[in-house]
Amino acid sequence: MQKVALVTGGNSGIGFATAKLLKEKNYAVTICGRDAARVAQAASELGVVGVVTDMGNAEQVQQLIAQFTDKPLDVLVNNAAIARFMPLGFCTSEDFDEFFNINVRGPLDLIKGLLPSLEKTRGSITNVSSAVVSNGLANAALYAATKGAVESFSKSLAIEFAPQGVRVNVVAPGAVDTPIIHKLGLDEAMIPAVKSHMESTIPLRRFGKADEIAAVIVAQLESTYTTGAIWRVDGGVDAC
Ligand SMILES: NC(=O)c1ccc[n+]([C@@H]2O[C@H](COP(=O)([O-])OP(=O)(O)OC[C@H]3O[C@@H](n4cnc5c(N)ncnc54)[C@H](OP(=O)(O)O)[C@@H]3O)[C@@H](O)[C@H]2O)c1
């Protein structure tokens, strides 16, 4: 029977590359994203189902879950997230709510709502974290806090869901060449210099590519004896 996959943030970057690879492996793929035009374009390009969902909106997350009610789901990739870098002194209470709603509560609500569907297949969840959890970065405390939460809830859920055979793991990328760099709040003119500086700190001396991360996500989803694991895919940064 054809396997079924849901990839959040599948309209861009790592999520798009993951959805593409799963589709190539003959999964029936649904992607979601916030931007309706980009979701429609990506869904048509990939030949998958596209659903407009703001992961920070609890009602819309429930509507996404409803599409899978009583249906089997083999893999869930919690990839959608926001990242904006700013000094802690500039973080407002609205920023705290936005970051935690999109990056932590949304994925947790999705996992909770989709668990019955994942139980039907003894399915697999990969949650996308970040190298900032293990390597501190100035101005990234709020983003890092949300990704730290993703890593810790994943380990707990791996134990909690093991009796049902549902696996929960994490892929934690380092710097990857995707549109996210333009969403960090950096001055566009500064981006080439920032990238070049970052590259000089990466042992492999380059950013990763979205399809390199997608390949690891799919390998992790299909790694049937792996649960509660955090796979760091960062060009060697974690070894420094
Ligand atoms: N690229 C890196 O260097 C890097 C490093 C470490 C970790 N990561 C993580 O990798 C994941 C993918 O990032 P990326 O680099 O591929 O960035 P990206 O190209 O900007 O993709 C981010 C995706 O998340 C979606 N998204 C953001 N907010 C959303 C919301 N409220 N509701 C639904 N979807 C939302 C975006 O959809 P819309 O466009 O529709 O908003 C987009 O599809 C993220 O979890 C990120 O934290 C990336």
PDBQT file of the ligand as one rigid body, heavy atoms in Angstrom, charges set to zero:
ROOT
HETATM    1  N1  LIG A 301      18.473  26.870   6.778  1.00  0.00    +0.000 N 
HETATM    2  C1  LIG A 301      19.180  26.774   7.887  1.00  0.00    +0.000 C 
HETATM    3  O1  LIG A 301      20.318  27.274   7.963  1.00  0.00    +0.000 OA
HETATM    4  C2  LIG A 301      18.615  26.032   9.069  1.00  0.00    +0.000 A 
HETATM    5  C3  LIG A 301      19.498  25.727  10.115  1.00  0.00    +0.000 A 
HETATM    6  C4  LIG A 301      19.019  25.049  11.217  1.00  0.00    +0.000 A 
HETATM    7  C5  LIG A 301      17.686  24.678  11.281  1.00  0.00    +0.000 A 
HETATM    8  N2  LIG A 301      16.852  25.019  10.249  1.00  0.00    +0.000 N 
HETATM    9  C6  LIG A 301      15.453  24.617  10.385  1.00  0.00    +0.000 C 
HETATM   10  O2  LIG A 301      15.047  23.957   9.204  1.00  0.00    +0.000 OA
HETATM   11  C7  LIG A 301      13.637  24.110   9.041  1.00  0.00    +0.000 C 
HETATM   12  C8  LIG A 301      13.342  24.550   7.625  1.00  0.00    +0.000 C 
HETATM   13  O3  LIG A 301      13.950  25.807   7.391  1.00  0.00    +0.000 OA
HETATM   14  P1  LIG A 301      14.482  26.253   5.956  1.00  0.00    +0.000 P 
HETATM   15  O4  LIG A 301      15.894  26.594   6.113  1.00  0.00    +0.000 OA
HETATM   16  O5  LIG A 301      14.073  25.282   4.935  1.00  0.00    +0.000 OA
HETATM   17  O6  LIG A 301      13.716  27.642   5.813  1.00  0.00    +0.000 OA
HETATM   18  P2  LIG A 301      12.609  28.191   4.789  1.00  0.00    +0.000 P 
HETATM   19  O7  LIG A 301      13.013  27.880   3.398  1.00  0.00    +0.000 OA
HETATM   20  O8  LIG A 301      12.403  29.591   5.188  1.00  0.00    +0.000 OA
HETATM   21  O9  LIG A 301      11.343  27.317   5.150  1.00  0.00    +0.000 OA
HETATM   22  C9  LIG A 301      10.616  27.522   6.317  1.00  0.00    +0.000 C 
HETATM   23  C10 LIG A 301       9.261  26.912   6.099  1.00  0.00    +0.000 C 
HETATM   24  O10 LIG A 301       8.500  27.050   7.287  1.00  0.00    +0.000 OA
HETATM   25  C11 LIG A 301       7.228  27.538   6.926  1.00  0.00    +0.000 C 
HETATM   26  N3  LIG A 301       6.632  28.294   8.009  1.00  0.00    +0.000 N 
HETATM   27  C12 LIG A 301       7.158  29.306   8.724  1.00  0.00    +0.000 A 
HETATM   28  N4  LIG A 301       6.262  29.757   9.610  1.00  0.00    +0.000 NA
HETATM   29  C13 LIG A 301       5.145  29.016   9.426  1.00  0.00    +0.000 A 
HETATM   30  C14 LIG A 301       3.870  29.006  10.032  1.00  0.00    +0.000 A 
HETATM   31  N5  LIG A 301       3.538  29.873  10.999  1.00  0.00    +0.000 N 
HETATM   32  N6  LIG A 301       2.975  28.098   9.605  1.00  0.00    +0.000 NA
HETATM   33  C15 LIG A 301       3.270  27.230   8.610  1.00  0.00    +0.000 A 
HETATM   34  N7  LIG A 301       4.450  27.198   7.989  1.00  0.00    +0.000 NA
HETATM   35  C16 LIG A 301       5.376  28.088   8.405  1.00  0.00    +0.000 A 
HETATM   36  C17 LIG A 301       7.457  28.425   5.722  1.00  0.00    +0.000 C 
HETATM   37  O11 LIG A 301       6.243  28.560   5.031  1.00  0.00    +0.000 OA
HETATM   38  P3  LIG A 301       5.760  30.020   4.499  1.00  0.00    +0.000 P 
HETATM   39  O12 LIG A 301       6.811  30.417   3.514  1.00  0.00    +0.000 OA
HETATM   40  O13 LIG A 301       4.444  29.736   3.887  1.00  0.00    +0.000 OA
HETATM   41  O14 LIG A 301       5.706  30.904   5.725  1.00  0.00    +0.000 OA
HETATM   42  C18 LIG A 301       8.484  27.611   4.976  1.00  0.00    +0.000 C 
HETATM   43  O15 LIG A 301       7.866  26.632   4.194  1.00  0.00    +0.000 OA
HETATM   44  C19 LIG A 301      13.188  25.071  10.120  1.00  0.00    +0.000 C 
HETATM   45  O16 LIG A 301      12.682  24.331  11.217  1.00  0.00    +0.000 OA
HETATM   46  C20 LIG A 301      14.473  25.775  10.529  1.00  0.00    +0.000 C 
HETATM   47  O17 LIG A 301      14.432  26.262  11.850  1.00  0.00    +0.000 OA
HETATM   48  C21 LIG A 301      17.288  25.677   9.148  1.00  0.00    +0.000 A 
ENDROOT
TORSDOF 0
